[in-house]
């Protein structure tokens, strides 16, 4: 177990050969099994359920583009990617309820495969656990069989994470190009891409600042941020208590709307504090990676993003107005909808309702992971990169919950976005537990008798 814990990509039980005359090891077989399960659960009877209201709009306007009636982007239905992808599927396989859902199903299978490319940071076992959790996640599964944009955003976010850490590790320009394409495709998919981008960019900036500071200064910064966060939370509580019975139109009633912004600011600080605790910044991975980016790579990345935006936003130059509606127009429209608060869900809609009800496994194990890594620290296997990776996942976890709980429009499909970092963090944690356990000792103390109970528990969790 010591070898496996120290060398996540080195020799381990996952290298056990399965077939004597084929180069297939246990790890490859397990991924293949998960992909097969993913294909079956995503594609089986895909057209049986009636098309919902939102799905009907997406299916209809995709059909109009496929039928030659054109397409003009409208911010109300989010980005143009969905409609172009669905129109392509109609052209290849015909138009019906089943084919309308093929693209999200394909993305639902892709998200099971992508953890493989983060094995260096998740660990080989952890990456398999992440793939398993994506396979059985009720939210990920359901919205992989539903014509909405959120499973696409989850895949783009995975590609962004892969591109970020693979570039930090390898310094190869291709990861910048993949990252630029993934970010632009996310923008062309749905406006929550700006939240994803905000989380990633602020983390990179935070890491750069940490790497520039001395250890003593880092400690002072953490204390200051903690004090400011406490002050913001106390101020929020005081305003809420004072404004409870204030008449409408009064100053206190007006201050009531300020509370949500104070709480968001406190949440951002808490995420930053956790990241600062987990990542010491001594190795300066992010600063070194940023300094290694050349102008040629920057220009090519920008061109990739601009070309993708121009092609899809204008439907291959047939709708020039899309350059505005898919850019500034989309941002303006959805900022306005923040105040409308369609759905009228409470701020705790995700954290106290959907996540405990449907995603209790990632929620539970990601909370345990945060507590474990904050108290015990991160067992680093990659010269500081593991601490950076765990800090990123925890920061993403906190900010996703805060931002989606703050956003005015809270809908069930948005739960996919906060659950994604939970799954990644839970997978890394469970992978660490599995690979560091002394299984021989557990077995000698009667642990083998627990195996049937674990199988029954697994079946119960999957079928719950």
Secondary structure as GFF3:
##gff-version 3
##sequence-region A 1 464
A	DSSP	alpha_helix	2	6	.	.	.	ID=ss1
A	DSSP	three_ten_helix	13	15	.	.	.	ID=ss2
A	DSSP	alpha_helix	26	43	.	.	.	ID=ss3
A	DSSP	alpha_helix	53	66	.	.	.	ID=ss4
A	DSSP	three_ten_helix	75	77	.	.	.	ID=ss5
A	DSSP	alpha_helix	81	93	.	.	.	ID=ss6
A	DSSP	alpha_helix	97	100	.	.	.	ID=ss7
A	DSSP	alpha_helix	102	114	.	.	.	ID=ss8
A	DSSP	three_ten_helix	115	118	.	.	.	ID=ss9
A	DSSP	alpha_helix	119	122	.	.	.	ID=ss10
A	DSSP	alpha_helix	124	136	.	.	.	ID=ss11
A	DSSP	alpha_helix	138	143	.	.	.	ID=ss12
A	DSSP	alpha_helix	150	170	.	.	.	ID=ss13
A	DSSP	alpha_helix	173	187	.	.	.	ID=ss14
A	DSSP	alpha_helix	193	212	.	.	.	ID=ss15
A	DSSP	alpha_helix	215	243	.	.	.	ID=ss16
A	DSSP	alpha_helix	251	256	.	.	.	ID=ss17
A	DSSP	alpha_helix	258	278	.	.	.	ID=ss18
A	DSSP	alpha_helix	285	291	.	.	.	ID=ss19
A	DSSP	alpha_helix	295	313	.	.	.	ID=ss20
A	DSSP	alpha_helix	322	325	.	.	.	ID=ss21
A	DSSP	alpha_helix	328	340	.	.	.	ID=ss22
A	DSSP	pi_helix	349	354	.	.	.	ID=ss23
A	DSSP	alpha_helix	355	358	.	.	.	ID=ss24
A	DSSP	alpha_helix	360	376	.	.	.	ID=ss25
A	DSSP	alpha_helix	385	406	.	.	.	ID=ss26
A	DSSP	three_ten_helix	412	414	.	.	.	ID=ss27
A	DSSP	alpha_helix	415	436	.	.	.	ID=ss28
A	DSSP	alpha_helix	439	444	.	.	.	ID=ss29
A	DSSP	three_ten_helix	447	450	.	.	.	ID=ss30
A	DSSP	alpha_helix	451	463	.	.	.	ID=ss31
###
